[in-house]
Amino acid sequence: MNNGYINYDKIIVYYAWGDVNGDSVPDLLYLIGTKDGTSPYIQNITLLIQDGRTGIITSVPLCANSGYNPRIFLGDFTGNGINDIMVSIDSGGSGAIMYHCIYSFTNNIPRLIFDYNDYNNMYNYEINYKDDYKVEALSNINDNLYIIDISLKSDDYLNEIYNKDGTLKELISGFVNPLSGMYPVDFDGDGVYELLAYQKIAGRYNADSLGYFLNTLKWDNVRFVLDNQNIAILGYTA
């Protein structure tokens, strides 16, 4: 498989080579879109797949069709030995939110097997500040509760939230951003990719970063399911 970028002043914004229909002949995949002037923002993004054997082109509408830096990754996510198609697009917003869609094209039939919208609706959390410089982070999908120690945050930060005895001045809730990054990783080296999803944990406002939820998703013959979950905690300077 080879892939590469083409200048954004062209209608083709990304291309990739690889067998995605299972006939062992490399296919050519394009992301096409439209631009307004010199802006790098791409609209009307569509996936085109040209069958390497027959030359027939299939147009596949995407679950997200506008944004920045659209790109393709080809890899086997389902374990059938055939490349699936992962399309990623940056939203460009301050929350670094990203759009990810994964399609199967086995036997020239496009099938959406991962939609970032479904993920964001399913993976939700509760973030609550507690006494003694702690924050509780509850993952609702698996009912796992994590405790984040923020005692090493700056005195100015802590004094805004806590009394001198470590009790909260008022109830404070944080939030978790939608999917901000998703990376294909073959954790067990079997040639089948898992998905490592990042979601930022924020405190009182988006720039008040507390860490990240790291969810590993694995294909279970029907859909991607949660296989492992960790929290990455940010270091603090006193």
C-alpha positions in Angstrom: 0.0 0.0 0.0 1.2 3.5 -0.9 -0.5 6.7 0.0 0.2 10.5 -0.1 -1.1 14.0 -0.1 -2.0 16.1 -3.1 -2.1 19.9 -3.0 -5.4 21.2 -1.6 -5.9 23.4 -4.6 -6.8 20.2 -6.5 -10.2 18.5 -6.2 -8.4 15.4 -5.0 -7.3 16.0 -1.4 -5.9 12.6 -0.5 -5.3 9.3 -2.2 -4.3 5.8 -1.1 -3.6 2.4 -2.7 -4.5 -1.0 -1.3 -6.8 -4.0 -1.8 -10.1 -3.2 0.0 -12.5 -5.5 -1.8 -10.6 -8.8 -1.2 -9.6 -9.8 -4.8 -5.9 -9.3 -4.1 -5.6 -6.5 -6.6 -4.7 -3.0 -5.2 -7.6 -0.5 -5.5 -7.2 3.2 -5.8 -9.0 5.4 -3.2 -9.6 9.1 -3.4 -11.0 11.7 -1.1 -12.4 14.6 -3.2 -13.8 17.9 -1.9 -14.3 21.5 -2.7 -12.6 24.6 -1.4 -13.5 28.3 -1.0 -10.5 30.4 -2.1 -7.3 29.8 -0.3 -8.8 28.4 2.9 -7.6 24.9 3.9 -11.2 24.1 4.9 -12.6 21.3 2.7 -16.3 20.8 2.1 -18.4 18.1 0.3 -15.8 15.4 1.1 -16.6 12.1 -0.6 -14.7 8.8 -0.8 -14.2 7.3 -4.3 -13.0 3.8 -4.7 -11.7 2.6 -8.1 -11.7 -1.2 -8.4 -8.1 -2.1 -9.4 -9.3 -5.1 -11.5 -12.3 -3.6 -13.4 -11.7 0.2 -13.1 -15.3 0.7 -11.8 -15.6 3.6 -9.4 -17.8 3.5 -6.4 -18.8 6.8 -4.6 -19.2 6.5 -0.8 -20.8 9.3 1.2 -19.0 9.9 4.5 -20.4 10.2 8.1 -18.6 13.6 8.2 -18.0 15.6 5.0 -16.2 18.8 5.9 -13.2 19.9 7.9 -9.4 20.0 7.7 -6.7 17.6 6.7 -8.9 14.7 5.5 -6.9 11.5 5.2 -7.2 7.7 4.8 -5.7 4.8 6.7 -6.0 1.3 5.3 -5.8 -1.7 7.6 -7.7 -4.8 8.7 -9.9 -4.0 11.7 -12.3 -7.0 11.5 -9.9 -9.9 11.1 -11.0 -11.1 7.7 -7.7 -10.4 6.1 -9.0 -7.5 3.9 -8.1 -3.8 4.4 -10.9 -1.6 5.9 -10.9 2.1 5.2 -10.5 4.6 8.0 -11.2 8.2 7.1 -10.2 10.9 9.6 -11.0 14.7 9.4 -10.0 17.4 11.8 -12.8 19.7 12.9 -10.5 22.7 13.5 -12.2 23.7 16.6 -10.6 24.7 19.9 -11.5 21.3 21.5 -9.4 19.5 18.9 -12.4 17.3 18.1 -11.9 14.9 15.2 -14.3 13.0 12.9 -13.6 9.3 12.2 -15.4 6.9 10.0 -14.4 3.3 9.1 -15.8 1.4 6.1 -15.6 -2.2 5.0 -15.6 -2.6 1.2 -15.5 -6.4 1.0 -16.9 -7.7 -2.3 -17.3 -4.1 -3.5 -20.1 -3.4 -0.9 -19.5 -0.3 1.2 -20.5 -0.8 4.9 -20.0 1.7 7.7 -18.6 -0.2 10.6 -17.5 2.8 12.8 -19.2 6.2 13.1 -17.8 8.8 15.5 -21.3 10.1 16.2 -22.4 6.7 17.6 -19.2 6.5 19.7 -19.8 10.0 21.2 -23.4 9.1 22.0 -22.3 5.9 23.7 -19.2 6.9 25.6 -20.2 9.5 28.2 -18.9 10.4 31.6 -19.5 12.3 34.8 -16.7 14.6 36.2 -17.2 15.9 39.7 -14.8 17.8 42.0 -14.6 16.4 45.6 -13.1 17.5 48.9 -9.4 17.0 49.6 -8.2 18.0 46.1 -9.8 15.1 44.3 -11.8 14.8 41.1 -14.1 11.8 40.4 -14.3 10.6 36.8 -17.0 8.1 36.2 -17.2 6.2 32.9 -20.8 5.3 32.4 -20.4 2.6 29.7 -18.6 0.3 32.1 -19.4 1.9 35.5 -15.7 2.4 36.3 -14.8 5.2 38.7 -11.4 6.9 38.7 -10.0 9.4 41.2 -7.8 12.2 39.9 -5.5 13.8 42.5 -5.2 17.5 41.7 -3.3 18.5 44.9 -0.2 19.5 42.8 -2.1 22.1 40.9 -1.0 25.7 41.5 -2.0 27.4 44.8 -3.9 30.0 42.8 -5.9 27.3 41.1 -6.7 25.4 44.3 -7.5 28.5 46.3 -10.2 29.4 43.8 -11.9 26.1 44.4 -11.1 24.9 47.9 -11.3 26.3 51.4 -8.1 26.2 53.6 -9.3 22.9 55.1 -9.6 21.2 51.7 -13.3 21.4 51.4 -15.0 22.6 48.3 -16.3 26.2 48.3 -19.1 25.0 45.9 -20.1 22.0 43.9 -18.2 21.9 40.6 -18.7 19.6 37.6 -16.3 19.1 34.7 -16.9 17.4 31.4 -15.3 15.1 28.8 -14.8 16.3 25.2 -16.1 14.2 22.3 -13.6 12.0 20.4 -10.5 14.1 19.9 -8.2 11.4 18.5 -8.4 7.8 17.4 -5.4 5.8 16.3 -5.1 2.3 14.8 -2.8 0.1 16.9 -2.1 -3.6 16.5 -1.6 -4.2 20.2 -1.2 -8.0 20.1 0.7 -8.2 16.8 -1.8 -10.4 15.0 -2.2 -8.2 12.0 -5.6 -6.9 13.1 -5.9 -3.4 14.3 -7.6 -2.2 17.4 -8.7 1.4 17.9 -7.2 3.7 20.6 -9.6 6.5 21.3 -8.7 9.7 23.2 -11.1 12.0 25.0 -9.9 15.0 27.0 -11.1 15.4 30.6 -11.7 19.1 31.4 -12.4 20.9 34.7 -14.2 24.2 34.9 -13.5 25.1 31.2 -11.9 23.4 28.2 -8.4 24.7 28.8 -8.5 23.4 32.3 -7.2 20.0 31.3 -7.1 17.2 33.9 -6.2 14.2 31.7 -7.6 11.9 29.0 -9.8 8.8 28.8 -8.0 6.2 26.7 -10.4 3.6 25.4 -9.2 0.6 23.4 -11.9 -0.7 21.0 -11.9 -4.2 19.4 -14.1 -5.7 16.7 -16.3 -8.5 18.1 -17.7 -9.9 14.8 -20.6 -7.3 14.8 -19.3 -4.0 16.1 -16.4 -2.3 18.0 -16.7 -2.8 21.7 -14.6 -1.6 24.7 -11.7 -3.9 25.3 -9.6 -1.8 27.7 -9.8 1.6 29.4 -7.2 3.8 31.1 -6.9 7.3 32.2 -3.8 9.4 31.4 -3.2 12.1 34.1 -1.5 15.3 33.2 1.5 16.4 35.3 1.2 19.6 37.3 3.8 22.2 38.3 3.4 23.5 41.8 
